[in-house]
Amino acid sequence: MEWATFNFKSKRIGKKCEVLDKYIYVCGFCRGKGFVSSKNKRRCPACLGEGIININPPVVICAYCNGSGRSLTNPDLTCIVCRGKGVVGVSTNQVRICPDCKGKGRKGGGSLPCLICRGKGVVEK
């Protein structure tokens, strides 16, 4: 198995709606720190304190939270689409931008995920 990793120097993993093929990503919720609060050192619920996310490719950056891993309504909660990871798995490399939400992950600026793409921003071709 070939290992592919996140580029820690540039902190760039890709653009929204772009299919990524890496295995390891920095946690979107804690931004790689492993903790969500510096005062009481509470472990990150998304990565369980590791700071990295292991996920099988292909993946896309979560369109619903823009890869931040945080809920739109309460930033102390994880995103309901990616569960705090910042990236979401897709079933195939052949994807296109969702025609309903136009790649935003939610329709009309609302707070609920798009029903067609389930908040991912992409659908299969």
Buried (B, 14 or more C-beta within 10 A) or exposed (E): EEEEEBEEEEEEBBEBBEBBEBBEBBBBBBBBBBBBEEEEEEBBBBBEBBBBBEBEBBBBBBBBBBBBBBBBEEEEBBBBBBBBBBBBEBEEEEBEBBEBBEBBBBBEEEEEBBEEBBBBBBBEE
